[in-house]
Amino acid sequence: MPAETRSVETSSAYARAYAALRDGQTAAARDLTDQILGEAVEARDLFPPFITRARDFLLDRGLTAGQLRAEEARLGALLDPAGEGVDPEAAWHALRAAADEAVRCCAAGRGDEAAALLDAARRAWCAAHDRACDWIYGLLDAAARHLGEELIGAMWDALMSDFYATRDDYDPAARPWDDSVRALLADAVASLRGHLSGLRTDACEPHKHRGQHNLRHLAFSAALGLPAVFESAGAGAGAASAAGASALDLVKFART
């Protein structure tokens, strides 16, 4: 039996945590900060190997070590002028330490201080997350410029193919296409909360647009993910194109 479409919490766990901290609700604040940390694990664990795989792909396909160093120096100047580094794991541990301190402040009756601590930690995590994510796309850009845009699909496979089998539930052979689209979007919301996809928070609120439930702030991720997921699941070019069209409609809506 194909997996059922799950309900997804779309409101911000950070916003709920701030409220709990200010109100002195220590247990609720702990639960919410644990949720925040759990949702951030994906970026912590996946971005570093994606960067390593991207580097390996570029070198395997003919980029010289010197060219790669020059490209990463360019990325450093663009994305990390302060020299903070690209280390999602260290950033996640800093987020955890700040969340623990915020909960301790809450328990001591310093709710406003606790909320401010967590908000500062969110901002720092967001910056580290985005720096690593942009680094990956910077390496994809280097591939397009040096090796040709036609290699991007193969490079994406080199980064992401481990995850294709996890999307078999969305294969049209396993469930109707209309159900697959809804389920995939729900899954995308759940997965991307830790990526702070909603106006740099974790809120992903659904909106009604042109007769469809679209997801503002998730549009660009959906545009990247939907076609590849369905084509890799054996849906064929037509299904992948339909997925892309659906995602691009989200992009247009997000820009309004």
Secondary structure, DSSP 8 states (H G I E B T S, - for coil): ----------S-HHHHHHHHHHTT-HHHHHHHHHHHHHHHHHHHHHHHHHHHHHHHHHHHTT--HHHHHHHHHHHHHHH-TT-----HHHHHHHHHHHHHHHHHHHHTT-HHHHHHHHHHHHHHHHHHHHHHHHHHHHHHHHHHHHH-GGGHHHHHHHHHGGGGGGGGGG-TTTS-HHHHHHHHHHHHHHHHGGGTTBTTBS---EEEETTEEEETTSHHHHHHHHHHHHHHTT-HHHHHHHHHHHHHHHHHHHT-
